[in-house]
Amino acid sequence: MNAEWFKNAKKGIMIHWGLYSYFGGEYSGQYSSNYAEWIQSFFRISNAEMEKVALKFNPVNFNAENLVKFAKENEFKYIVFTAKHHEGFAMYESKVDDFNIVYKSPYKKDILKEFEDACRKYGIKLGIYYSQDLDWHEKNGGGFNTKPLDCAGTAWNNNWDFKNDGRNFDEYFYRKSLPQIKELMTNYGEIAIAWFDIPFTLTEKQSKEIYDVVKKYQPNCLINSRLGNSYYDYVSFGDNEIPNSIEELQTKITGYNDINGSKPSPNKLYECCCTLNQSWGYTKHPIWKNIGELRTYMKKANNVGANFLINIGIDFNGDIPKEATELLKKL
């Protein structure tokens, strides 16, 4: 495992983009929670309606090369792209499940492939976000054994289209989740980071199976701690969570045992993921952080040895808000 580049990276860009971008945090004239990417759960939007949104998804304004070139010019070392978020829609061509941008949208192109080509051209490391547990398009998607407290919607799982009885997470995991992860690790060249999220339902065996699949096909790929069950290569702190000191970092990481059972130490790998406004997904009503705040956050993260992963929410047409690029240039 080659981790030296990660230790020296300092900052990266995360990209949240999916069908939720269509709504921009607004549905029938009402605002959702701050996390616009959770709008389907917040307003309990049916899968049938989300499938109709997919038929409109044609982001002709998007240019992967321009974004990757921008990252290179502004000294960002890696990009983490959402290949599939909680709504279950894949932003790449998946042969495992046809609910994806190539088969179910008029765009018909593999966004992830465009990122792969651009990252190779400009020497930027490519990371892939994948929601391995939650999937609202699937009856057996995870989160159904968790109380809806503290989530940004009304439930972690889709309990508006599907009843909670008779759920079988293994069916979803072995039919869709694990096979799609294999696709992502085998079809897009060198993957630097596998960025997983919200491991509520995975058993220890299933977390290990994902870890082993990633390492089998991408031995140098770094896996974040949100895979769950102590299978990880680096600690990814909570959303917008930045330790103020090494001492605070050591306090925060007491629950992050690695696969050998040892606790992380300050000489290991850390990352703080943060938003430019209050949302990860694109929102029509952003409250932008000022550049002073962002510089302070990045400095704090770097001072404790953590990378600063800053997020962009792209809109439904493929446009990046100009406020986002202006802030990242100043950063």
N, C-alpha and C positions, 0 to 999 in steps of 0.2 A: 504493500500500500504506500503510494507516494503522497505524503501529507505536507511536504515542505512548501509547496505552492500555496496551500491553504493558510498556513501560518503567516505567510507574507502578503496575503491578498489585501487585507485591510477593509476592502469594500466591494460589494457586488450589487447587482440589480435583480429584483424579483419582479415577475410579471404575472398579474392576475387577469385572466381573460377567458370568457366563456359565454354561455347563453344568458347568464345573469346580467351581462353588460347591456342587453337590450333594454332593461328596465331602468338602469341607472339609479337604483335605490328608490324607485317610485312606482306605485301600482294603483291604478284607478284614482289618481289624484292624492294618494296618501304616501307618506314616507315610511320606509322600512327602518330597521335598526341601523346603527352606524355601519355595520358590516353589510354593504350592499350585495355582496356575493351570496348572502344568506336569504335573499328575498323570497325564494321559492318556499322555504320553510316558514318564513315570517308571515306571509300572506296565504300559505297553504295552496299554492298554485299547482294545479294538476299536471301530471306528466303529459297528458294529452295537449294541454296548452303549451307546455315547454317544447313538445315536438313540433307544434306549429311555429314557434319562435325559430326553431332550427331551420325551417323551410325558408325563413327570411334572412338567414345569417349569410351575408355576402360582403365581408370586410375588404372591399376593393381598395381602400385607402392605405392599407397596411403595407409596410415595406420592412421586412426583417433585416435586410442589409443596412438600411439607414439607421435602425435602432442599434444594431451591433457595432456599427462604425462609430456612432455617438458614444457608446460605452467605452470603446477603445480610446477615443479622443479625450475622454474625461477620466481616464485611468481607473475604470471599473474592471476588475479582473475576471469576473464570472457573472453569468446570467442563469437564473433559475426560472424555468417556464412551466406554467400549469398545464400539464398534458391532460389531466382530468381532475376536475374539482368535484364537490359534493353532489352537484346536479347530475353527474354520471356521464356527461357529454365529453367525448374525447376530442381534443384539438389536434389529432393526428389520424392517419389512416390505420384503423384497427381491423384486422381480420377476425379478431376474437368476438367483437360486438359491433354491430353496424350503426349504433347511435354515436356517430362521429361526424366531423366536419367534411370528410370526403364523401361519405355515402348519404348523409341526411341534410346537407346544406347545398345551396346553389354555388357556393364558393369552389367546392370540389378539389381544393388543393390542401396538401399536408403542410400545415403551419410549422410543425416541429422540424420537418425536413428543411424548410427554408431557414430556420434558425441554425440547424446543423451546418448547412453550407456556409452561412455568413460567419458563424463562430470559427469555423476552420480557416476561412479566408483572413480573418482579422486577429487570430490568435487569442480568442476569448474562450475561457472554459465554459462548457455547457452543462447545466444542471437541470434535472427534471423533477417537478413537483407531481406527485400522484396521490390522490385520496384513496388509500388502500382499504379503508374501513367503511367510511360513510359513502353511500351511493343512493340517492333518492330516486333514481330511475328503476331501482331494483327492489322487489318485495323483500328479498333476503339481505339487502344492504345493511350494514352494521348500525349500532347505536340504539337498537330497540330495547336493550337491557339496561339503559341508562336514563335516569330521571332528567326531564327537560330543563333543569336548573342551569343557569349560567350560559346557555347557548344563545346565539344571536337570533334564533327563530323561535318557533313554538315547540319544536322537537328536534332531537339529533337525527332521528330517522324519519322516513316518509310514513307517517301514520294517518295521513289524510287520503291517500290512494289505497293504502293497504292496511288491513287489520294486523295487530301485533301478534295474534295467535298464529301458530303454525309456522313461524319464521325458522329458517335454517341457514345460518350464516355460512356454514361450510359450502352450501350449494353455490352461493355468490362468490365466495373466496376462490374455490377451485375451478369454477367455470369462467369467471371474468377477471377478478382482481389479480391473482397470481399469473395467469396467462398473459394479461396485458403488461404486467411488469416485465415478463420475459421478452415480449415484443419490444418494449422500450429499451431494454438492455442489449438487444441484438440487431436492431434496424437503424440505429442513428450514430454510428461511429463511436468515438470515445466519449463516454459520459463521466463527468467529473464528480457530480453530486447526485445522489438519489434522495429527494426531499419528501419525506412522508409526513402524515398529519393525523392527529386525533385517533390514537389506537385504543378505542374502548372495548372492542369486541374480540380482537385477535387473541388467540391462545399463545402461550410461549412457543409451542411447536410451530404455529403459523408465522409468528415473527421470525423465527429461525429459518423457516422455509424461504421467506422473502429475502432475508439476509444472505442465505446461501445462493439463491438464484442470481442476485446482484453480483456477488463475488465470483460466481462461476463464469459469468460472461463479461464482467467489468471488474477485474481484480483490484484496480487502482481507484475505483469509485468510492467516494466517501458517503457514508449513510448517516443521516441525522438521527437524533435521539427520539424523535416522534414516531419512529417505527414501532416502538413499544417493547416491553418485556426485557429491557436492558440490552437489546441488540442494536448497537450503534457504533459509529466511529468518532462522532463529535456531538457535543451538547448544543442543541438549538433551544435557546431560552423561550419563554412565553412571548406572546405578541406584545411588541413595544416594551419589553422588559430588558432593562439594562442595569447590571450591577454597578454600584457607585465606587466599589473598591475591590481589591483582591479578597479582603476579609468577607465582604458581602457575597462575592462570587462563591467562596468556599461554603458559605451558609446555604446559598440557593441550590447548590449542586449535590447536597447530601442525599437526595433521592435518586440521583442518576448513577446507579451501579452499571458498570460495563459488563460485557459477556463473560468476563473472567471473575466477576463478583467484586471488583475493586472500584472504589469511588474515584471520580475524576479529580485531577489536581491541576494547579495553575499552569503547568507546562503542557497540558493537553489542548484539545481543539474546541473552540467555542464560537458561537455565532449569535448575534442579536438581530432579529428580523423586525423591521419597523415600517410604518406607513408614512407617506407624505401628507396625508390628510387623515380623516377619521375612519376611512374605509380601505379595504384591500381591493375589492372590485371597483370598477368605475362607478362614480356617483355624480348625479346632476347637481348636487348641492354640497360641494366639498368645503371643508373648513381647513384651509392649507396651513401647515406649520410654517413658521418663518425660518429663514436661513440660519439665524442665530441659534434657534432651538436645535436644528438638524446638526449643525457643526458641534454643538455641545454634546449631543447624543453620540455622534460618531467618535468624538474624542474620548468620551467615557468608555465606550465599547472597546476601542483600540487600546486604551490605557490598562484594561484588565486582560488584554490578549485575545479579544474577541473580534471577529469580523463584523462589519456593519452591512447588513443586507437590507437595502431600501427598496420599497415596492412602488410599482407603477400599475395603475388600473387603466387598461385600454378600452375605448368605447366600442360600440357595436359595429361601427363603420371601419374600425381599424385605426382610428386616430388616437394619438397620445396627447393628453391635455397640455397646452403650451406652458401652463404654470409648473407642471411636473418637470419638463425639460429645463426650464429656467432655473428651478431650484437645484436640479442635479448638476447643472453647469457650475453654479456658484459653490456647490458642495465640494 
